[in-house]
């Protein structure tokens, strides 16, 4: 017996719908993205960036120990350097989600080993005094063994970097960060976790990882306290090695 194929009604409707559609049906014209003038050289700030260090002063920063006082780190020759014993510094402004560019340098004469060699930290959001917050580790990781979730490019004690592209001491290192701030419900519970993508010297080392909470030196991290926009913090680690330096820091709010 010869079989006769009869298309089902759903297939007929889908075929007719496809015939009636036009390319223009899926073309979107609003909203129009804002015009941003890119920098002429990679690493320079685009036109809509907020300059957090202009090579001249630390007017955008304050001391974490006393936020009524200016940051006490040393500014000279277009860079600034950790002044040991003065404590952490943080931005005067608070930020939610953002794109951040930051350059840092381990001194050529660095000494020490492990976590005691060129240690600092970029706290992507500072949740309080001291070392409270979400930390992207800064460390000499050129030829310096330590625990891998504590080397440069790690989300400290949470995520090992995908690669180690560290340059040798004396050369400038670059972090480009996309920070997606956590969101909390009205009752303080977590709605969506923080996420971060990090390029280290142009190499992807953190790929949109979901953070388990703010950094914990001991124990597992968790979201214990709801918050909104927060300052960005840099760490005066306190180890005896020679102090590290920074330059060319800018941010774009997202």
trRosetta pair geometry for C-beta under 8 A, 3 or more apart (Angstrom, degrees):
i j d omega theta_ij theta_ji phi_ij phi_ji
7 11 4.7 -112 -177 82 107 125
7 12 5.3 126 113 -56 122 89
7 15 7.9 -6 167 -6 158 140
8 11 5.1 93 60 8 78 102
8 12 7.2 -144 98 -5 41 90
9 12 5.6 -57 -150 37 35 114
9 13 6.3 34 155 -19 69 106
10 13 5.8 -56 -149 37 30 110
10 14 6.3 30 154 -19 65 107
11 14 5.7 -54 -145 37 32 111
11 15 6.3 34 155 -21 65 106
12 15 5.8 -55 -150 35 29 111
12 16 6.4 25 155 -15 64 108
13 16 5.8 -57 -146 39 31 109
13 17 6.2 33 154 -22 65 107
14 17 5.7 -54 -146 35 30 113
14 18 6.4 32 155 -21 64 105
15 18 5.9 -54 -150 34 29 111
15 19 6.6 29 152 -19 63 106
16 19 5.7 -54 -151 34 34 113
16 20 6.5 26 154 -16 65 109
17 20 5.8 -64 -151 39 32 107
17 21 6.5 35 154 -30 67 105
18 21 5.9 -52 -148 23 32 113
21 25 5.3 -82 -161 18 89 154
22 25 5.2 123 62 -22 71 96
23 26 7.0 -74 -173 41 45 91
23 27 6.8 48 139 -35 74 111
24 27 5.1 -54 -147 22 48 121
29 32 7.5 -10 165 -72 61 85
34 48 7.3 81 114 -74 131 153
36 46 5.3 28 167 161 112 131
36 47 5.6 -178 -162 49 64 99
36 48 5.1 -69 -120 -1 105 117
37 46 6.5 165 83 -167 53 79
37 47 3.9 68 46 -28 93 133
38 46 5.3 -44 -122 -112 42 104
38 47 7.9 -65 -47 -8 15 89
39 42 7.1 137 85 -97 116 18
39 43 7.2 -104 94 66 155 39
39 44 3.3 168 -164 82 145 99
39 45 6.1 119 -72 65 125 25
39 46 5.5 -101 -30 -77 81 54
40 44 6.6 5 45 50 64 149
41 44 4.9 81 67 -8 83 120
43 101 6.5 159 -149 -175 56 140
43 103 7.3 44 -162 -58 121 126
43 174 6.7 -82 -113 -127 115 141
43 248 6.4 18 162 161 100 149
44 248 7.7 -85 -103 -148 44 120
45 49 3.9 -125 -169 63 106 147
45 51 6.0 -79 -51 -86 170 87
45 101 7.3 -162 -90 50 70 136
45 248 7.9 -162 -41 -164 90 82
45 250 4.0 167 -100 -99 114 175
46 49 5.3 114 57 -25 67 106
46 252 6.9 11 55 -75 115 131
48 252 6.0 64 101 -127 96 103
49 101 7.9 -26 -138 24 146 115
49 250 4.2 32 164 168 135 123
49 251 6.4 137 -160 65 85 30
49 252 5.2 -65 -102 -69 72 83
50 93 7.3 -56 157 51 157 163
50 250 6.5 161 78 -160 45 73
50 251 5.1 -23 59 64 97 88
50 252 7.5 161 12 -86 78 35
50 253 7.3 46 -6 -24 122 94
51 54 5.1 60 145 -76 133 87
51 60 7.5 -160 108 -41 62 151
51 249 7.6 103 -171 87 55 62
51 250 5.3 -35 -108 -103 51 95
52 60 4.9 -145 -150 106 57 155
52 61 7.6 74 179 -54 90 94
52 91 6.2 -59 -137 -105 118 117
52 232 7.6 -29 -134 63 157 134
52 249 4.2 -64 75 114 108 106
52 250 6.1 -180 12 -96 85 32
52 251 5.9 58 -32 -6 120 104
53 58 7.1 -13 -113 -105 91 62
53 60 6.9 -120 -67 42 52 125
53 61 7.9 11 -80 -25 90 121
53 80 6.5 -119 -146 7 137 122
53 246 6.7 120 10 122 173 107
53 247 6.7 -140 110 -149 133 35
53 248 7.0 -58 79 -20 104 8
53 249 4.2 63 18 36 105 103
54 57 7.0 4 54 39 101 69
55 78 4.0 -15 -156 -143 108 72
55 79 7.3 -13 -131 -54 71 35
55 247 6.7 37 -95 -149 81 95
55 248 7.8 22 -62 -64 95 59
56 75 7.1 47 152 167 23 139
56 78 7.9 -11 -60 -109 50 52
57 75 6.1 71 -112 167 35 179
58 61 4.4 -53 176 47 98 114
58 70 6.5 120 91 176 105 100
58 71 4.2 -91 141 63 144 121
58 73 6.5 117 -69 57 158 94
58 75 6.1 -154 -27 -54 94 128
58 80 6.2 86 -69 -107 110 160
58 89 7.2 -47 -175 -174 137 154
59 70 7.8 -39 -108 -134 42 115
60 91 5.8 -23 150 -139 92 82
60 92 5.9 -126 -171 17 47 102
60 93 7.1 -36 -165 5 93 101
61 70 7.4 74 92 -169 73 68
61 71 3.9 3 113 -26 111 141
61 73 8.0 -18 107 28 149 113
61 89 4.7 33 173 164 123 120
61 90 6.7 157 -150 83 80 22
61 91 6.0 -57 -99 -100 65 41
61 92 6.8 -134 -92 -27 14 80
61 234 8.0 -25 -135 24 138 114
62 67 4.8 61 130 -149 143 62
62 68 7.6 83 -161 3 130 8
62 69 6.7 120 -165 78 87 47
62 70 6.3 -91 -120 -127 59 30
62 71 5.9 -147 -132 -47 8 77
62 89 6.7 166 81 -157 30 80
62 90 6.4 -27 60 65 78 72
62 91 7.9 42 17 151 80 11
62 92 5.6 93 -19 -81 108 78
63 66 5.3 17 90 55 120 67
63 67 6.8 -146 74 -87 63 33
63 69 4.7 -8 26 84 126 100
63 70 6.9 60 -19 100 92 23
63 71 5.7 158 -60 -100 62 45
63 72 6.1 30 -81 -9 116 95
63 86 7.0 -99 -121 159 114 95
63 87 6.0 68 -163 81 95 119
63 88 7.9 115 -163 85 55 51
63 89 6.1 -54 -103 -106 40 74
64 67 7.1 8 -132 -72 27 81
64 87 5.7 -134 53 147 94 114
64 88 4.2 8 10 82 141 96
64 89 6.3 -146 -23 -101 87 19
64 90 5.3 81 -79 -6 93 108
64 126 7.4 -128 -115 -170 121 151
64 129 5.9 136 161 -141 104 67
64 130 7.3 179 136 -39 137 19
64 233 6.5 45 -78 -135 131 118
65 69 7.7 -21 78 50 88 125
65 87 4.5 66 -31 89 115 174
65 88 7.7 135 -32 47 76 71
65 129 7.6 77 -100 -150 40 111
66 69 4.5 45 96 12 107 113
67 90 7.8 -37 -109 60 100 110
69 72 7.5 2 138 -47 114 100
71 89 4.0 42 -123 -131 117 135
72 83 5.5 -94 120 60 87 142
72 86 4.1 -136 78 -165 125 148
72 87 7.9 66 38 45 116 82
72 89 7.8 -164 29 -78 60 116
73 80 5.2 79 118 166 116 111
73 81 6.2 -170 177 81 100 39
73 82 5.7 -57 -126 -119 117 27
73 83 4.7 -171 -119 -1 49 94
73 86 6.7 -168 -66 71 59 143
73 89 6.1 -82 -12 -24 118 146
73 236 7.8 -160 -81 -77 106 112
74 80 6.3 162 85 -156 45 69
74 81 4.7 -19 64 57 101 94
74 83 5.2 118 -24 -68 88 104
75 79 7.5 -175 -145 95 56 36
75 80 4.6 -29 -94 -97 70 93
76 79 7.0 -22 71 61 56 73
76 80 7.8 112 18 -103 56 48
76 81 7.5 -25 33 5 96 112
78 247 6.3 37 137 -128 83 125
79 105 7.6 -27 -152 25 149 127
79 245 4.8 32 156 173 129 123
79 246 6.5 155 -167 75 85 37
79 247 4.4 -60 -109 -68 82 107
80 245 6.6 164 87 -154 33 77
80 246 5.6 -20 64 59 83 90
80 247 7.4 149 17 -78 66 60
81 243 5.3 96 170 116 97 120
81 244 7.1 -168 -144 105 74 28
81 245 4.4 -37 -93 -97 81 85
81 246 7.6 172 -83 16 36 69
82 120 6.6 -152 -60 -96 144 127
82 234 7.8 -139 -89 139 96 114
82 236 5.3 152 -160 -111 112 79
82 237 8.0 -4 -161 12 162 77
82 243 3.9 -147 68 -161 96 114
82 244 5.9 46 2 51 118 63
82 245 7.6 -125 0 -79 72 42
83 86 4.5 33 91 2 102 133
83 236 7.4 -37 68 -113 51 131
83 243 7.1 25 -80 -126 21 168
84 236 6.6 153 -124 -166 40 109
84 238 7.5 119 -155 -113 87 38
84 243 5.7 -134 -46 -69 93 119
85 236 7.2 -115 4 162 15 139
85 238 7.8 92 -81 -114 50 73
86 236 6.1 -174 64 -85 68 167
87 236 5.3 170 178 41 8 137
88 123 8.0 25 -164 4 139 133
88 130 7.2 114 8 -159 136 20
88 131 7.2 161 -54 -80 148 59
88 233 5.5 18 168 -177 126 110
88 234 6.5 171 -158 85 79 48
88 235 5.3 -30 -106 -116 103 45
88 236 5.4 -141 -69 15 47 85
89 233 7.1 167 90 -151 39 65
89 234 5.4 -4 61 55 86 96
89 236 7.6 79 -12 -29 78 102
90 123 7.6 -41 -106 66 103 121
90 126 5.2 -54 -120 0 140 163
90 231 4.1 72 163 134 117 137
90 232 6.4 167 -154 83 77 38
90 233 4.1 -30 -95 -97 98 78
90 234 7.3 178 -83 17 48 63
91 94 7.5 162 94 -74 107 33
91 95 7.5 26 77 -13 150 107
91 231 4.6 -176 58 -155 79 91
91 232 4.8 44 -4 44 121 82
91 233 7.7 -112 4 -67 73 45
92 231 7.4 129 34 -113 3 119
93 231 7.0 132 84 -109 38 76
94 228 7.6 60 146 108 138 88
94 229 4.0 112 136 127 105 100
94 230 5.3 -44 -148 -126 100 6
94 231 5.4 -65 -96 -56 66 56
95 98 5.0 -12 170 -32 134 138
95 125 7.5 -127 74 -101 85 87
95 179 7.9 75 119 82 120 134
95 181 7.8 -170 124 -61 71 131
95 229 5.4 -161 96 -159 10 104
95 230 7.0 -46 52 63 59 46
95 231 7.5 82 12 -119 82 24
95 232 6.5 8 26 -36 126 99
95 251 6.6 -80 -100 164 156 149
95 253 6.2 -143 -142 -105 99 93
96 181 4.5 -103 -173 9 66 151
96 228 7.1 -50 -91 173 95 72
96 229 4.5 -68 -57 -90 70 94
96 253 7.1 66 49 -154 84 98
96 254 7.6 -118 95 63 92 73
97 179 6.0 -168 -144 102 55 71
97 180 5.0 7 -120 -124 116 46
97 181 4.8 -120 -60 2 68 89
97 253 7.4 95 83 -167 59 61
97 254 4.3 -70 115 70 101 108
98 177 8.0 37 98 101 85 95
98 178 7.9 -159 100 -146 41 44
98 179 5.4 8 53 53 74 104
98 251 5.2 -3 176 -172 137 105
98 252 6.2 154 -163 78 80 47
98 253 5.3 -46 -102 -109 93 43
98 254 5.5 -177 -97 3 28 92
99 176 7.5 -4 -174 -175 90 84
99 177 7.1 161 -157 85 45 56
99 178 5.6 -15 -103 -101 74 69
99 179 7.8 -176 -82 21 27 74
99 251 6.9 155 81 -158 53 55
99 252 4.4 0 53 53 103 102
99 254 6.3 97 -20 -50 81 113
100 124 7.7 -161 15 -130 152 83
100 175 7.4 -2 108 115 97 100
100 176 7.3 171 87 -152 54 41
100 177 4.4 -8 57 58 100 105
100 179 6.6 27 -2 -5 114 114
100 232 7.2 144 -113 -115 149 157
100 249 7.6 -8 -172 -164 92 81
100 250 7.6 174 -150 92 52 43
100 251 5.0 -12 -104 -106 75 85
100 252 8.0 -153 -67 26 39 64
101 174 7.4 -20 -163 -166 84 96
101 175 7.4 162 -152 89 38 61
101 176 5.5 -6 -104 -106 74 76
101 177 7.9 -170 -72 22 32 74
101 248 6.8 -54 126 138 107 92
101 249 6.8 -180 93 -140 65 38
101 250 5.3 6 52 55 104 81
101 251 7.6 -159 24 -74 67 44
102 122 6.3 149 75 -112 164 145
102 174 7.5 152 85 -155 46 52
102 175 4.8 -6 62 59 93 104
102 177 7.5 6 13 1 105 114
102 246 6.7 -34 -172 -152 95 110
102 248 7.5 153 -141 95 29 70
102 249 4.8 21 -109 -112 77 89
103 172 5.2 5 -179 -177 114 115
103 173 6.8 157 -158 79 62 46
103 174 5.2 -23 -103 -100 81 70
103 175 7.6 -171 -81 23 33 69
103 246 6.7 133 84 -160 59 59
103 247 5.0 -33 78 68 113 78
103 248 4.6 34 15 58 122 108
103 249 7.4 -134 24 -64 68 66
104 120 7.3 -145 -159 62 148 138
104 138 5.8 -35 110 -145 168 133
104 172 7.4 142 73 -156 24 68
104 173 5.3 -27 69 64 76 99
104 175 7.3 21 7 -3 107 106
104 244 5.9 29 -180 155 103 124
104 245 6.9 161 -155 87 59 47
104 246 5.1 -23 -100 -99 75 73
104 247 8.0 166 -83 21 34 64
105 170 7.2 9 -174 -162 108 12
105 171 7.0 -157 -131 98 94 23
105 172 5.0 -50 -79 -101 102 59
105 173 6.6 162 -87 13 45 80
105 244 6.3 173 82 -166 49 84
105 245 4.8 -12 55 61 101 95
105 246 7.7 -169 16 -74 77 29
105 247 7.7 22 -9 6 111 103
106 110 5.3 -16 166 -54 102 147
106 118 4.1 -2 -127 -135 109 150
106 140 4.5 99 -128 -87 157 98
106 142 7.6 -139 53 -10 152 118
106 169 4.3 -84 106 -118 108 80
106 170 7.3 -43 87 -18 74 38
106 173 7.4 45 -7 -10 88 124
106 244 5.6 -40 -101 -112 46 107
107 110 5.2 142 71 -59 77 79
107 118 7.4 -166 26 -100 71 104
107 169 6.3 3 93 -175 33 110
107 170 7.0 31 178 -77 32 60
107 242 4.4 -72 51 113 143 130
107 243 7.2 66 -24 73 128 43
107 244 6.6 -139 -20 -102 80 52
107 245 7.3 90 -67 -6 82 100
108 169 5.1 140 -117 128 35 96
108 170 3.3 43 -83 -76 95 110
109 169 7.7 -152 11 142 20 137
109 242 5.8 77 88 -22 88 164
110 117 6.0 83 160 -170 117 85
110 118 5.1 -16 -138 -54 141 110
110 140 5.6 141 144 -65 164 158
110 169 4.7 -134 10 -124 121 152
110 241 5.8 26 -160 -177 81 119
110 242 5.5 -125 -106 43 54 109
111 117 7.2 -123 113 -119 30 87
111 240 8.0 -42 87 109 108 89
111 241 5.5 -166 68 -125 66 84
111 242 6.6 93 18 -12 82 94
112 116 4.1 -124 -174 120 127 89
112 117 3.9 -171 96 -82 97 72
112 118 7.5 180 66 -11 120 62
112 239 6.4 84 -144 152 164 124
112 240 6.6 155 -77 73 126 80
112 241 3.9 -83 6 -74 139 114
113 116 6.3 23 59 63 42 95
113 117 5.3 25 -102 -41 14 129
113 144 6.3 -170 -149 -146 62 92
113 145 7.7 5 -179 52 102 73
114 117 6.4 119 52 3 33 104
114 144 6.8 -165 -65 173 21 95
114 145 6.9 -28 -89 90 71 61
114 146 4.5 120 -148 -94 66 100
115 119 5.6 44 179 -84 63 142
115 139 7.1 -63 -126 -123 52 134
115 146 5.7 118 -50 -136 70 141
115 150 6.3 -37 -88 150 107 134
115 239 7.0 -173 128 -73 70 147
116 119 6.6 -51 -111 -12 19 126
116 239 4.2 -176 -138 -158 68 135
116 240 6.8 11 -172 37 110 77
116 241 5.9 141 156 -26 67 111
117 139 6.9 69 82 -172 76 87
117 140 4.7 -79 130 49 99 119
117 144 5.2 -142 82 -142 147 146
117 239 7.5 -76 -32 126 25 151
117 241 5.3 127 -124 -78 37 161
118 138 7.6 -101 142 139 86 81
118 139 5.8 115 94 -162 88 43
118 140 3.5 89 41 -26 139 100
118 144 7.9 -168 36 -16 112 173
118 169 7.1 -147 -68 -104 150 108
118 241 5.8 -81 -44 118 46 145
118 242 7.6 -7 -84 67 74 74
118 244 5.5 84 -156 -66 82 119
119 138 7.1 120 -166 92 37 72
119 139 5.3 4 -104 -106 63 86
119 235 7.8 -54 139 105 79 124
119 237 4.1 127 105 -135 100 175
119 239 5.2 76 36 12 121 135
119 241 7.1 108 11 41 80 126
120 138 4.1 -22 72 79 86 124
120 139 7.5 -172 32 -67 56 51
120 234 6.5 -2 173 -176 119 84
120 235 4.8 161 -167 70 65 91
120 236 7.6 -8 -123 -90 91 22
120 237 5.5 -120 -92 -33 45 110
120 244 5.4 -108 -18 46 133 134
121 131 7.1 59 57 -142 152 103
121 135 4.5 -24 -173 -153 128 115
121 136 7.0 145 -167 71 72 46
121 137 5.9 -43 -112 -118 83 44
121 138 5.7 -162 -85 21 26 90
121 156 6.7 -20 -127 -39 123 146
121 233 7.8 11 101 106 93 92
121 234 7.3 164 80 -153 53 43
121 235 3.8 42 40 2 88 139
121 237 7.1 113 -8 -81 91 97
122 135 7.1 130 71 -156 45 61
122 136 4.5 -22 69 65 100 101
122 137 8.0 -64 27 9 77 4
122 138 5.9 91 -18 -35 87 113
122 175 6.6 -146 7 71 166 169
122 177 7.7 -159 125 -40 142 155
122 232 7.4 -11 -174 -178 82 102
122 233 7.8 149 -164 82 38 55
122 234 6.4 -13 -105 -103 58 71
122 235 7.8 -107 -52 1 26 95
123 126 4.9 74 118 -79 135 78
123 131 7.4 -172 -76 -159 133 57
123 132 8.0 66 -148 93 148 40
123 133 3.7 57 -168 100 123 143
123 134 6.3 117 -163 61 68 48
123 135 5.3 -35 -97 -92 69 69
123 136 7.7 -175 -85 22 21 70
123 215 7.8 -102 -119 9 92 131
123 232 6.6 163 85 -165 71 51
123 233 3.7 0 51 59 124 100
123 234 7.4 -143 18 -64 85 25
123 235 6.9 104 -26 -48 101 97
124 133 7.1 173 49 160 54 108
124 134 4.6 -47 51 89 101 106
124 135 7.5 -173 1 -93 81 17
124 136 6.0 77 -44 -14 103 105
124 177 6.7 -143 -112 164 113 150
124 179 4.9 174 -175 -111 123 138
124 194 7.8 135 98 179 132 139
124 196 6.4 -91 -99 -100 172 137
124 232 6.6 -28 -151 -123 26 89
125 133 5.6 -169 93 -154 51 101
125 134 5.2 36 42 24 85 109
125 179 7.3 153 -38 178 99 142
125 181 6.5 100 -70 -119 149 95
125 194 7.4 -135 18 -115 136 147
125 214 7.9 -102 82 -103 96 98
125 227 7.6 150 155 102 129 137
125 230 4.1 85 -168 66 90 127
125 231 7.7 120 -152 70 50 36
125 232 7.1 -46 -88 -92 36 58
126 132 6.5 82 -171 89 67 78
126 133 4.2 -54 -115 -76 41 141
126 230 5.5 -166 54 157 58 114
126 231 4.8 -24 38 76 119 87
126 232 6.8 142 -16 -136 100 10
126 233 3.9 90 -75 -26 126 124
127 132 4.6 -102 72 146 85 103
127 133 4.8 169 6 -86 79 59
127 134 7.6 86 -25 -21 108 73
127 214 5.2 -58 2 -98 148 152
127 225 6.9 124 -174 74 125 122
127 227 6.1 -142 -126 -31 89 163
127 230 6.4 -35 -81 -134 48 159
128 132 3.5 7 54 71 93 158
128 133 7.3 -162 32 -47 60 78
129 132 6.3 58 58 15 37 118
131 135 7.2 -1 -179 -66 96 137
131 215 7.2 -71 147 88 97 127
131 217 7.4 56 99 -45 139 118
131 235 6.4 37 -110 -115 94 120
132 214 6.5 10 -175 167 68 147
132 215 8.0 178 -152 58 30 90
133 214 5.7 -114 -168 -147 11 112
133 215 6.5 12 86 21 47 105
133 230 7.3 -180 -120 135 109 145
133 233 5.8 148 16 32 165 130
134 155 7.5 -26 178 -157 87 103
134 194 6.1 -89 -101 115 161 166
134 196 7.6 170 149 -42 131 141
134 211 6.0 -7 -138 -152 124 167
134 214 5.3 -101 -66 -121 67 62
134 215 6.1 143 -127 -24 30 87
135 155 7.2 130 85 -164 57 55
135 156 4.2 -11 92 19 114 128
135 215 4.2 10 13 -48 104 154
135 235 7.7 24 -129 -37 119 138
136 153 7.7 -19 -173 -139 92 20
136 154 7.6 163 -155 86 53 40
136 155 6.2 -39 -99 -103 62 59
136 156 7.3 -172 -114 -20 10 88
136 175 6.8 115 131 -149 144 150
136 177 6.8 -110 -42 -100 166 138
136 196 7.3 -148 -74 163 114 155
136 198 6.3 155 -135 -99 134 146
136 206 8.0 -109 -120 -4 108 153
137 150 6.0 150 -107 -167 161 44
137 151 6.6 130 101 101 144 20
137 152 5.8 -135 109 -108 95 32
137 153 7.0 -35 66 36 93 27
137 154 4.7 15 22 59 128 86
137 155 7.6 -173 -7 -109 88 10
137 156 4.7 120 -59 -74 100 93
138 152 6.2 30 -141 -117 32 89
138 235 7.6 174 41 46 113 108
138 244 6.9 -159 143 86 126 166
139 144 7.2 -138 148 94 102 138
139 146 7.1 -66 156 32 155 153
139 150 7.2 59 -23 145 161 72
139 151 5.9 -121 70 -155 133 44
139 152 4.7 -143 54 -56 77 80
140 144 5.0 83 108 -3 89 155
140 152 7.4 23 -106 -38 2 126
140 166 7.4 115 -167 -180 43 144
140 169 5.9 -2 -128 -74 125 101
141 144 5.7 -107 -116 57 33 101
141 146 7.7 -90 -108 30 87 110
141 151 4.4 89 -112 -174 134 103
141 152 3.9 -135 2 18 129 105
141 153 7.3 -88 39 11 161 99
141 164 5.8 -122 138 -153 121 110
141 166 4.2 172 78 -40 87 158
142 166 4.7 -130 -75 119 60 116
142 167 6.6 -31 -94 115 115 24
142 168 4.7 104 -149 -108 156 50
142 169 6.3 -122 15 -26 147 70
143 168 7.8 10 -5 -116 99 86
144 151 7.9 154 89 -127 92 100
146 150 5.3 -91 133 88 118 108
146 151 5.6 153 65 -77 104 81
147 150 4.6 58 73 19 92 114
147 151 7.5 -155 90 -32 44 81
148 151 5.7 -32 -145 3 42 116
148 154 7.0 149 148 -83 53 135
148 160 4.5 19 131 -126 107 116
148 161 7.8 -127 174 31 87 73
149 154 5.0 148 -162 -162 41 141
149 155 7.7 -34 -163 70 88 58
149 156 7.1 104 150 -160 78 32
149 157 5.6 90 130 -111 117 21
149 158 6.5 169 -169 44 122 25
149 159 6.6 139 -132 70 98 13
149 160 5.0 -75 -79 -71 72 72
150 154 5.9 -74 -67 62 9 154
150 156 6.1 48 -115 -139 64 78
150 157 6.7 33 -76 -60 86 64
151 154 5.5 101 56 -18 57 118
151 160 7.8 39 37 -144 102 74
151 161 6.7 -92 84 14 101 116
151 164 6.7 -28 132 -110 143 112
152 161 7.4 -9 103 -22 53 152
152 164 7.4 96 68 -140 93 81
152 166 5.3 97 64 -85 142 120
152 173 7.4 -58 -175 -175 147 160
152 200 6.9 131 140 -150 98 144
153 161 3.4 33 119 -85 116 149
153 163 7.6 -71 149 75 165 56
153 164 6.9 -165 32 -110 144 54
153 165 7.6 102 -67 34 149 81
153 166 7.7 -125 -18 -58 117 91
153 198 6.5 165 -151 117 72 136
153 200 4.4 -45 -99 -53 112 159
153 205 4.0 -67 -171 156 122 160
153 206 7.1 -177 176 -30 78 95
154 157 7.9 97 142 -12 123 30
154 158 7.6 150 167 55 90 65
154 159 6.2 176 -160 86 70 58
154 160 5.9 -30 -113 -122 104 33
154 161 5.3 -98 -70 -30 59 86
155 158 4.4 -45 106 66 103 111
155 159 4.2 39 37 37 107 100
155 196 6.6 135 -88 63 128 137
155 198 7.9 176 -58 -10 88 141
155 206 6.2 91 -34 -112 105 144
155 209 6.5 -142 -4 85 148 142
155 211 6.5 -134 175 -104 149 98
155 215 7.9 -149 166 -87 74 96
156 215 5.1 24 78 -128 110 128
157 215 6.2 108 42 -152 114 84
157 216 6.3 -116 104 69 148 63
157 217 6.9 -173 -41 -117 156 30
157 221 7.3 129 103 -33 111 112
158 209 7.8 140 128 139 113 137
158 211 6.3 16 168 -137 166 75
158 212 5.9 -169 -131 21 119 105
158 215 7.4 -110 -22 -107 113 69
158 221 6.4 -28 -83 16 115 139
159 206 6.0 88 111 -120 140 105
159 209 5.0 18 -89 -179 165 169
161 164 6.5 115 87 -76 128 60
161 198 7.7 -79 -118 85 98 126
161 200 6.8 -11 -147 4 142 149
161 205 3.8 -19 -155 -174 104 112
161 206 6.6 -70 -118 -52 68 78
162 203 8.0 -148 81 147 99 97
162 204 6.2 -2 55 113 141 78
162 205 5.1 -166 34 -142 82 42
162 206 7.1 -177 -9 -65 99 31
162 207 6.7 45 -39 -18 144 105
163 200 7.7 -166 79 60 89 117
163 203 5.3 -82 75 151 135 134
163 204 7.6 80 18 77 115 54
163 205 5.7 -110 46 -101 74 83
165 200 5.3 152 53 105 110 98
165 201 4.4 -146 122 62 122 122
165 202 7.4 -122 148 59 162 70
165 203 4.1 140 -32 24 152 144
165 205 7.3 -126 13 -64 105 117
166 173 6.7 -21 -139 -109 66 131
166 200 7.6 -31 -70 154 59 125
166 201 7.4 166 -98 -9 23 140
167 171 4.0 -87 137 89 132 130
167 172 7.4 23 62 71 149 32
167 173 5.7 -165 32 -82 104 82
167 201 6.4 144 -29 -97 100 148
168 171 5.7 74 63 10 65 117
172 247 7.4 -53 -129 45 129 117
173 200 7.2 -14 -178 -170 104 83
173 201 6.0 -68 -149 -61 70 100
174 199 7.8 -16 114 112 96 90
174 200 7.3 149 83 -162 60 38
174 201 5.4 115 46 -89 88 47
174 202 7.1 43 75 -31 125 69
175 198 6.4 -35 -156 -158 93 99
175 199 7.3 141 -159 78 43 58
175 200 6.1 -11 -102 -104 68 65
176 198 7.3 143 77 -158 52 49
176 199 4.2 -5 58 56 102 108
176 202 7.9 49 13 -86 125 41
177 196 6.5 -24 -164 -163 97 102
177 197 7.1 151 -157 82 48 56
177 198 5.3 -7 -105 -106 77 76
177 199 7.8 -144 -65 29 40 68
178 196 6.8 157 82 -155 60 50
178 197 4.2 9 49 51 108 103
178 198 7.9 -143 28 -65 67 41
178 208 7.9 -22 84 -88 121 73
178 254 7.8 50 -154 -36 84 158
179 194 7.4 -21 -169 -167 82 103
179 195 7.9 154 -160 85 39 54
179 196 5.5 -5 -108 -108 63 89
180 194 6.4 158 89 -159 69 53
180 195 4.1 7 53 56 121 94
180 196 7.0 -150 25 -69 75 46
180 254 7.8 -64 -98 84 66 141
181 194 6.1 -35 -154 -112 28 90
181 229 7.1 -53 -116 -98 167 56
181 230 8.0 154 -129 18 124 94
182 190 6.6 -53 -177 -140 122 96
182 191 7.9 136 171 54 76 74
182 192 6.4 -173 -152 93 59 61
182 193 5.6 -35 -112 -157 101 30
182 194 4.2 -58 -48 -50 89 78
182 211 7.7 -91 -61 65 112 111
182 223 6.6 -175 -176 -114 163 135
182 227 7.8 69 69 58 108 84
183 190 7.9 98 81 -166 52 59
183 191 4.4 -56 106 70 93 115
183 192 4.6 30 41 43 104 94
184 188 6.0 -15 173 -150 128 31
184 189 6.7 153 -161 78 81 31
184 190 6.0 -55 -110 -107 71 39
184 191 5.8 159 -131 2 13 95
184 223 7.8 -174 -94 168 104 133
184 226 3.7 136 174 -134 172 108
184 227 7.3 105 -9 30 139 37
185 188 6.9 -34 73 36 76 20
185 189 4.7 -1 39 61 119 84
185 190 7.4 12 1 69 90 8
185 191 4.9 131 -50 -61 76 101
188 225 7.7 -52 -165 -151 111 37
188 226 4.2 -129 -141 -18 69 130
189 226 7.8 -11 10 -70 15 117
190 193 6.4 26 178 -75 131 67
190 223 4.7 87 -70 80 127 156
190 226 7.9 -166 -78 -94 56 84
193 210 4.8 72 91 -172 133 97
193 211 5.9 -167 165 61 108 65
193 212 7.5 -14 -151 -98 140 21
193 223 7.2 -138 -114 -44 81 136
194 210 7.4 135 81 -158 48 53
194 211 4.3 -12 77 39 101 122
195 208 5.5 3 177 -166 120 66
195 209 6.6 167 -151 80 69 36
195 210 5.4 -32 -96 -96 84 58
195 211 7.0 -159 -86 -2 29 83
196 206 5.7 2 109 126 92 138
196 208 7.5 175 78 -125 25 27
196 209 6.0 -23 59 55 75 84
196 211 6.6 48 2 -43 106 111
197 204 7.4 -39 -172 -143 93 95
197 206 5.9 -176 -142 100 31 83
197 207 6.1 23 -123 -136 89 29
197 208 5.0 -3 -70 -61 101 58
197 209 7.8 144 -81 9 50 69
198 204 7.6 121 85 -155 52 51
198 205 5.2 -45 95 65 102 92
198 206 3.9 49 26 35 101 109
199 202 5.9 -1 170 -132 115 17
199 203 6.4 146 -160 63 72 28
199 204 5.7 -39 -100 -88 74 50
199 205 7.1 131 -126 11 23 83
200 203 5.5 -37 67 63 74 87
200 205 4.5 16 6 -9 118 137
204 207 5.8 47 167 -77 121 92
206 209 5.2 -76 -172 3 96 118
211 214 8.0 53 152 -68 132 25
211 221 7.3 -53 169 112 88 147
212 220 6.9 -72 136 176 143 87
212 221 4.5 119 96 79 99 103
212 222 6.6 -44 151 -84 87 44
213 216 7.3 30 92 -25 111 107
213 221 3.6 -171 66 152 98 94
213 222 4.3 53 -41 103 161 3
213 223 4.6 -148 -110 -51 97 55
213 224 7.1 58 -157 -10 138 76
214 221 6.0 -164 71 -152 40 115
214 223 7.7 108 -4 -102 79 54
215 221 6.4 -59 -122 -93 16 131
216 219 4.9 -76 156 77 140 81
216 220 6.5 53 56 110 151 12
216 221 4.5 -170 -2 -77 107 71
216 222 8.0 26 -38 8 137 65
223 226 7.8 52 167 -79 106 52
227 230 6.0 24 148 -57 133 118
232 251 7.5 -175 -13 -76 152 147
234 246 7.0 -60 -132 -44 157 157
246 249 6.4 13 161 -44 117 120
